[in-house]
Amino acid sequence: MEQNTYDINKVESYKEDNRLEAKAAQGGVPKSMWETYSSFANTEGGIILLGVEEKKDHQLVVEGVDDPHKLISQIWDLVNNRQKVNVNILTERMVHAERVDGKDIVVVEVPRAELSLRPVYLNQNPEGGTYRRNFEGDYHCDKEQVSAMYRDASRVSVDQKVLSNLDMSVFCKTTIKDYRDRFRAFHDNHIWNDFDNEQFLRNIGATALSDEDQKFHPTLAGLIMFGYEYEIVRVLPQYFLDYREVFDPQVRWTHRLTSSSGDWSGNIYDFFWRVYPRLRQNLPVPFAVKDGVSRIDEPHSYLAIRELLLNSLAHGDYYGRRGFVIINSLNDITIANPGDMRVSLKVALEGGVSDPRNVAIMRMFGLVGIGDRAGSGMTDAVATMRDDVKAGVNYDVDLNPARTTLKIHFGQALTVHPENSNSVDKIGDKSATNQQIGDKSAIKANSGDKSAINNSIGDKSAINDNEQSGKEESILSFLKDRDNAKSSEISEHIGLGLSRTKDYLKVLTEKGLIVAHGSNKNRTYSIKSPDE
């Protein structure tokens, strides 16, 4: 039963759920109504029926109220009393009397509160009077959940916070170099390319002026994007990135990458470029031809999984528990992040609204060609997964603790690429397997119907033209700092599949810009020296 889409004459055919609450109200406005008001406002909204009782078998029965107009007057008096409720989000049309089976009831339609108004709480007590809704009813929010609401309510994105106690030493220089190489590939003549790192990082929002000492310090976004893991967890103790491949049922994982391993930076920028190629290489690739002959190597599904991965990193709550967990298995890809959605799930899937929790992080990825700020990125990506690779797509939003889980299920097992199966970790300590992803009792929504989503993801020819120059430049920049590198290393760096990377390496070799060394099995590449 969706809010505002019910038949009032069929009340007794409904049951209470996360959007509907029935309350007997013979003695006036029940105190518990305000707990439901808070919970609906802080979740997805809902309808309160006063004068309707839920029996032990969960059947709804219309009991009626003696004087509906007096009850409505009491509601307005209390909702406008700041001693009782901190904010009134009701309008006149949302509270009205109805006649059902010859009896009077009062209907209160509570909308989802805007982020700037949350938390909606009772009795001047945010920590003790804030509620949210699940299928079991209204529940008290703990201090962590209330704090998350206040962060989301801020007009300034939480990731723009200036960390006045940190300096540039927290940044990984290798990460910054890679980012600048990609920026240069997309913006070849941009004036920022001539700036030093300090000025460049200011311009992209990785550092900002502190009010405390009037000096530039890292922002939270800059730290998460470019910092070392051991520096990040000093500010965000719950920060954790975890990618797992589960391609063999006999072992816990066939490959795993975690931010705490200590053998790489542990920031989200490097995590993105390590994980995205592995997710992409194991997507079912629909066969397609161009001009009746050649296969198209960059299907829309690649761009879709990239968008969905970014969506998780840009919308996640880095203060939240349990971290980011991505599981790539034979039949499914699961992407889970701490934090719920800032807009309702329905609005997010309909598209047209872009409201990332971490605006600065989204902008930084956008500057190197990743992300869709039009609000249609998630919608198009979901449609592409469904239409191009026939995948089922489901979002679960769990609220205790707040967590958003995307699950992509393929009709048949994925093809495991050999280069992704070279590391097998035997089953060991069981604690790692206890990290749950999502809760099936949480709010669920499927990807919507095809008629609602008609936009494709970009224009293929434009993507390939931009990629041609960008990828070649990225390869050359990568090799300039090394004596030589394998194709697999280059593939991971530029974010392309191995076969596509080898095509670029062949072109650069033919242009005389790089040199191949060794046989096929052990071949490496280097920048061509003047005497070669």
Residue pairs with C-beta under 8 A, 6 or more apart in sequence:
1 14
1 17
1 19
1 20
1 47
2 19
3 19
3 44
3 45
3 46
3 47
3 109
3 111
4 47
4 109
6 14
6 20
6 47
8 98
8 100
8 107
9 100
11 49
11 52
11 60
11 62
11 100
11 105
12 59
12 60
12 61
12 62
14 20
14 60
15 58
15 59
15 60
16 22
16 54
16 58
16 60
16 137
17 135
18 43
18 44
18 46
18 133
18 134
18 135
18 443
19 40
19 44
19 45
19 46
19 47
19 133
20 46
20 47
20 49
21 36
21 40
21 46
21 47
21 48
21 49
21 137
21 138
22 48
22 49
22 52
22 53
22 54
22 60
23 30
23 32
23 33
23 36
23 48
23 49
23 50
23 52
23 53
24 30
24 51
24 52
24 53
24 63
25 33
25 50
25 51
25 65
25 71
25 106
26 63
26 65
26 66
28 71
28 74
29 50
29 71
29 74
29 75
29 78
30 50
32 138
33 48
33 50
33 108
34 78
34 84
34 85
34 122
35 122
35 131
35 138
36 46
36 48
36 110
36 131
36 133
36 138
37 48
37 79
37 85
37 108
37 110
37 120
38 85
38 119
38 120
38 121
38 122
38 129
38 130
38 131
38 138
39 46
39 131
39 132
39 133
39 137
39 138
39 139
40 46
40 48
40 110
40 112
40 133
41 89
41 110
41 111
41 112
41 113
41 117
41 118
41 120
42 113
42 118
42 119
42 120
42 130
42 131
42 132
42 133
42 141
42 149
43 112
43 132
43 133
43 399
44 112
44 133
44 344
44 345
44 443
45 109
45 110
45 111
45 112
45 344
46 110
46 133
47 107
47 108
47 109
47 110
48 107
48 108
48 110
49 60
49 105
49 106
49 107
50 65
50 71
50 105
50 106
50 107
50 108
51 62
51 63
51 64
51 65
51 68
51 103
51 104
51 105
51 106
52 60
52 61
52 62
52 63
52 105
53 60
53 61
53 63
54 60
54 61
55 61
62 100
62 101
62 103
62 105
63 103
64 103
64 104
64 105
65 71
65 104
65 105
65 106
66 104
68 97
68 104
68 105
68 106
69 97
71 106
72 95
72 96
72 97
72 106
75 95
75 106
75 108
76 95
78 84
78 85
79 85
79 88
79 90
80 88
82 124
83 123
83 124
84 122
84 123
85 120
85 121
85 122
86 119
86 120
86 121
86 122
86 124
86 126
87 113
87 117
87 120
89 110
89 111
89 113
89 114
89 117
89 120
90 108
90 109
90 110
90 111
93 109
94 108
94 109
94 110
94 111
95 106
95 107
95 108
95 109
96 106
96 107
97 104
97 105
97 106
97 107
98 104
98 105
98 106
98 107
99 105
112 344
113 120
115 152
115 153
115 342
115 355
116 153
116 155
117 153
118 149
118 150
118 152
118 153
119 126
119 130
119 141
119 146
119 149
119 150
119 153
120 130
121 129
121 130
121 131
121 146
122 129
122 130
122 131
123 129
126 146
127 143
127 146
128 140
130 140
130 141
130 145
130 146
130 149
131 138
131 139
131 140
131 141
132 138
132 139
132 141
132 145
132 399
132 400
133 139
133 399
134 399
134 400
134 441
134 442
135 441
136 441
139 400
141 149
144 320
144 321
144 401
145 399
145 400
145 401
145 402
147 319
148 317
148 319
148 320
148 339
148 402
151 158
151 317
151 319
152 158
152 342
152 357
157 221
157 356
157 357
157 358
157 359
157 360
158 220
158 319
158 357
158 358
159 219
159 220
159 221
159 224
159 318
159 357
159 358
159 359
159 360
159 361
160 205
160 208
160 219
160 220
160 221
160 359
160 360
161 219
161 220
162 208
162 209
162 210
162 211
162 217
162 218
162 219
163 217
163 218
163 219
163 220
163 223
163 235
164 210
164 212
164 213
164 217
165 217
166 217
166 218
166 223
166 231
166 235
167 217
167 218
168 197
168 198
168 201
168 207
168 218
170 218
170 223
170 227
170 228
170 231
171 201
171 206
171 218
171 222
171 223
171 226
171 227
171 228
172 226
172 227
172 228
172 265
172 267
172 270
173 197
174 265
175 225
175 226
175 265
175 267
175 269
175 270
176 197
176 201
176 226
177 481
178 269
178 270
178 273
178 493
179 225
179 226
179 269
179 364
179 368
180 193
180 197
180 200
181 473
181 474
181 477
181 478
182 368
182 369
182 470
182 474
183 190
183 192
183 193
183 367
183 368
184 190
184 193
184 473
184 477
185 469
185 470
185 471
185 473
185 474
186 367
186 368
186 369
186 466
186 470
187 193
187 367
188 469
192 199
192 200
192 203
192 204
195 203
198 207
198 216
201 207
201 222
201 226
202 208
202 216
204 363
204 364
204 367
205 219
205 221
205 222
205 360
205 363
205 364
206 218
206 219
206 221
206 222
206 225
206 226
206 364
207 216
207 217
207 218
207 219
207 222
208 216
208 217
208 219
209 215
209 216
210 216
210 217
218 227
219 360
220 235
220 318
220 360
221 358
221 360
221 361
221 364
222 360
223 231
223 232
223 235
224 232
224 236
224 239
224 267
224 268
224 318
224 358
224 361
225 267
225 268
225 269
225 361
225 364
226 267
226 269
227 265
227 267
228 265
228 266
228 267
229 239
229 259
229 260
229 262
229 265
229 266
229 267
230 266
232 239
232 259
232 266
232 267
233 239
233 260
236 318
236 319
238 318
238 319
238 320
238 321
238 322
238 323
238 338
239 259
239 318
239 323
240 258
240 259
240 260
240 322
240 323
240 324
241 257
241 258
241 259
241 266
241 268
241 271
241 323
241 324
242 256
242 257
242 258
242 259
242 323
242 324
242 325
242 326
242 435
243 256
243 257
243 258
243 271
243 274
243 275
243 278
243 326
243 328
244 253
244 255
244 256
244 325
244 326
244 327
244 328
245 253
245 254
245 255
245 256
245 278
245 282
245 327
245 328
245 329
245 420
246 252
246 253
246 254
246 327
246 328
246 329
246 330
247 254
247 329
247 330
247 416
247 420
247 421
248 254
248 424
251 424
251 425
251 426
251 427
252 425
252 426
252 427
252 428
252 432
252 433
253 425
254 420
254 421
254 423
254 424
254 425
255 278
255 420
255 421
255 423
256 425
257 271
257 274
257 275
259 266
259 267
259 271
260 266
264 270
264 274
268 313
268 361
269 364
271 313
272 309
272 310
272 313
272 365
272 370
273 492
273 493
273 495
274 492
275 309
275 326
276 305
276 306
276 309
276 495
277 491
277 492
277 495
277 496
277 497
278 328
278 420
279 305
279 309
279 326
279 328
279 333
280 302
280 305
280 306
280 497
281 417
281 419
281 420
281 497
281 498
282 328
282 414
282 415
282 416
282 417
282 420
283 299
283 301
283 302
283 305
283 389
283 414
284 301
284 389
284 390
284 391
284 410
284 412
284 414
284 415
285 299
285 301
285 389
286 299
286 301
286 388
286 389
287 295
288 295
288 296
288 299
289 295
289 296
290 296
296 460
297 497
297 499
297 500
297 503
298 460
298 463
298 464
298 467
298 500
299 388
300 384
300 388
300 456
300 457
300 458
300 460
301 384
301 385
301 388
301 389
303 381
303 384
303 457
303 458
303 463
304 380
304 381
304 382
304 384
304 385
304 388
304 457
305 333
305 381
305 385
305 408
306 370
307 371
307 372
307 377
307 378
307 380
307 381
307 457
308 335
308 378
308 381
308 382
308 385
308 406
308 408
309 326
309 335
310 362
310 365
310 370
310 371
310 377
311 377
311 378
311 381
312 324
312 326
312 335
312 336
312 337
312 404
312 406
313 324
313 337
313 358
313 361
313 365
314 356
314 357
314 358
314 361
314 362
314 365
314 371
315 337
315 339
315 341
315 342
315 356
315 357
315 358
315 404
316 324
316 337
316 338
316 339
316 357
316 358
316 404
317 337
317 338
317 339
317 357
317 402
318 338
318 358
319 338
320 338
320 339
320 401
320 402
320 403
321 338
321 401
322 336
322 338
322 401
322 403
322 435
323 338
324 335
324 336
324 337
324 338
325 334
325 336
325 435
325 437
326 333
326 334
326 335
326 336
327 333
327 334
327 437
329 414
330 413
330 414
330 416
331 409
331 410
331 412
331 413
331 414
332 407
332 408
332 409
332 410
333 407
333 408
334 405
334 406
334 407
334 408
334 437
334 438
335 405
335 406
336 403
336 404
336 405
336 406
336 437
336 438
337 403
337 404
338 401
338 402
338 403
339 357
339 402
339 403
339 404
340 397
340 398
340 399
340 402
340 403
340 404
341 348
341 397
341 404
342 355
342 356
342 357
343 353
343 355
345 395
345 397
345 443
345 445
346 445
347 353
348 378
348 379
348 395
349 378
349 379
349 382
349 395
349 445
349 447
349 448
350 379
350 448
350 452
351 375
351 376
351 378
351 379
351 380
351 453
351 455
352 374
352 375
352 376
352 379
353 375
354 372
354 373
354 374
354 375
354 377
356 362
362 371
362 373
365 371
366 373
369 466
369 470
371 377
372 380
372 457
376 455
379 448
379 452
379 453
379 455
380 453
380 455
380 456
380 457
381 457
382 393
382 447
382 448
382 453
383 447
383 448
383 450
383 453
383 455
384 456
384 457
385 391
385 393
385 408
385 447
386 392
386 393
386 447
386 450
387 450
389 410
390 410
390 411
391 408
391 409
391 410
391 411
392 408
392 409
392 446
392 447
393 406
393 407
393 408
393 409
393 446
393 447
394 406
394 407
394 409
394 444
394 445
394 446
394 447
395 404
395 405
395 406
395 407
395 444
395 445
396 404
396 405
396 407
396 438
396 439
396 440
396 442
396 443
396 444
397 403
397 404
397 405
397 442
397 443
397 444
398 404
398 405
398 438
398 439
398 441
398 442
398 443
399 442
399 443
403 437
403 438
403 439
403 442
405 437
405 438
407 438
417 498
419 488
419 498
471 494
471 496
471 504
472 504
472 507
472 508
474 493
474 494
475 490
475 493
475 494
475 501
475 504
475 505
475 508
475 514
476 508
476 513
476 514
476 527
478 485
478 490
478 493
478 494
479 485
479 490
479 514
479 525
479 526
479 527
480 527
482 526
483 526
484 517
484 524
484 525
484 526
485 524
485 525
485 526
486 523
486 524
486 525
487 498
487 501
487 502
487 505
487 523
487 525
488 498
490 501
490 505
490 525
491 497
491 498
491 501
494 501
494 504
496 504
505 514
505 516
505 525
508 514
509 515
509 516
509 525
512 528
513 527
513 528
514 525
514 526
514 527
514 528
515 525
515 526
515 527
515 528
515 529
515 532
516 523
516 524
516 525
517 523
517 524
517 525
517 526
518 524
